[in-house]
């Protein structure tokens, strides 16, 4: 009887051990299987230091550089007319060897590369690669490298698959063609200018304490933001015009102007070397806007003349680049004093307008008094 009990216990222990081993094997086998489906199995954002994109005649190479390891477009493609040179006083053209990359586009690319996987095998025949456009002639070639210039993988991305969000993909060195989803063509491309950072300037609009608008036609308007003290009173910040008159400003309109300025982007980089500073309007700029942040830092945008539905724009912090921006985007940057004033507030009128209004009221009262008699 005792032996029977021991045998039963041993049998139970054996069965539990076998079940545990089977379960562990399944778990261990599942992880490599999922990992093996990835086109970039060793990829991570921390490891990736360089990305190369090649398609037909387009090439874009992005690389992390500098102390902050920010991403830069290192393909010399930005043909830019820079500001007046201190020597000679002439404009010139430079093909920038490196320009900040668009952080949003880089983020999308990194996330896409990390998630790219083999979903369905469609061909192993090398003669069919051209039909799927995953060959060296037609495919978008993408390769990533780590900080030691070691490849983290490469793929050829072809035409759209049976589903609108899938594409034919072939790994470098392989004849296997797979379908891969995730709308990867919207995040990966070889046109270098699409990778360039289009922002002319960026700042936190909540940190703006002063705004100065200088117009060659209507003079200069200066505004200041008054923050209630203490800050926890529940009262909102108020904008006031401090020059050329002292009056309350329309806070909603001023905040909208500041918001547009804080997120100003370019349409294109100007590269025409035949343009002079005078032709572009930078000798006597029509409009110049300057914001001062709470820490004393200033941000300036200089708006030049018209260029067929656009205007030339400069940021002194980026002296090697001349931008172009649609005219309708910049129309709100020179609104005029009357537009910025809070006409519903007491004292919103200029001294001349206030005196005229007071005189009109006195005349009206005098007339009404005379009628009473």
C-alpha positions, 0 to 999 in steps of 0.5 A: 500500500505504501509503495502504491502511494509513493508510485502515485506521488512520483507519477504526479510529480513526473506528469507535472514536470513533463507539463512544465517542460512542454510549457517552457518549450512552447514559450521559448519557441514562441518568442523566436518565432515572433522575432523571426517575422520582423524584417529588422529583428535586431533593430531598436531606436537606441541602436539605430544611428543612421538610416539610408533611403534610395529609390531610383534617382533619389537618395536620403541619408539621415544620421544622429549627430552632435551632443544631443544625438539629434537626427540630421539630413546629411544628404547635401540637397538643401540649396539655400540662399543665405543672408548678406555675407559680412565680407563683400556684402553679396548673397551666395548659395550653399548646398547645406551638408547637414540640416536638422531632420523633421522629428515627426517624420523621423519618429514615424520612420523609426516606429515603422521600421521597428514594427515591419514584419513578414505577413504572407509569403507571395514568391520565392522566384527571383524572376518575379521581383521586377513585377513586385517592384522589389528589385534594385531598379524600382524598389525603395531600398531602406537600410539601418546601421548602428553606431559602429556602422554595422547593418541592422538590416535592409529591405526593398519595398515595392508596390502596393499589395492586394490590400491598400495598406500592404506592400511587397517587401524583400529582405536584402540578400533574400529572394523571398517576397512578403506582404507587409502592412502598416502603410509603410510607404507613408513613413519611408521615402527617399526624397531628401527634402521631405525629411528636412525640418520645415519649421522656421521657428518654434517656441512655447507661446505661453512663455511670451511676455512681449510682442513687437511688430515693426511695419515699414508702412504703419510703424511699430506696435509693442504689446506686453502680457500682464500676468496676475500676481499672485498667479493662483488668483484665477485671473487670466493674463491680459495683453496691453498695447504699450506703444504707440498708445497705451490701451488694452489689447484684444487678447484673443487676437494677440494670442492667435497671432503669437500661436501662428508665429510659434509654429511657423513653417516653410513651404520651400527653401529658396535657392535662386542665387540671382536674387538680391537682398533688395529684390527679396525685400530684406534691405528694408523689410516690410514686416519684422516681428519679435517676441520676448520670452519670460527668460529674456530670450528673443525670437525674430521673424523677418518678412520680405517681399512677395514672390508669386503668392508667397513671401521670402522669410528669414530667421536670424537664428538660421542665417544660412537659409532663406525660406518661402511662405504662402502670403495668406499665412503671413497676412495676419502678421501685420494686422494694424493697431485698430485690429489689435485693440480691445474696443470694448474696454475702457480706455481702448481708444487712442488719446486723439480718438478719446478726446474726439469721443468726449467732445462729441458726448459734450455736444450731445449733452448740450443739445439735449439740455437746450431742448429741455428749455 
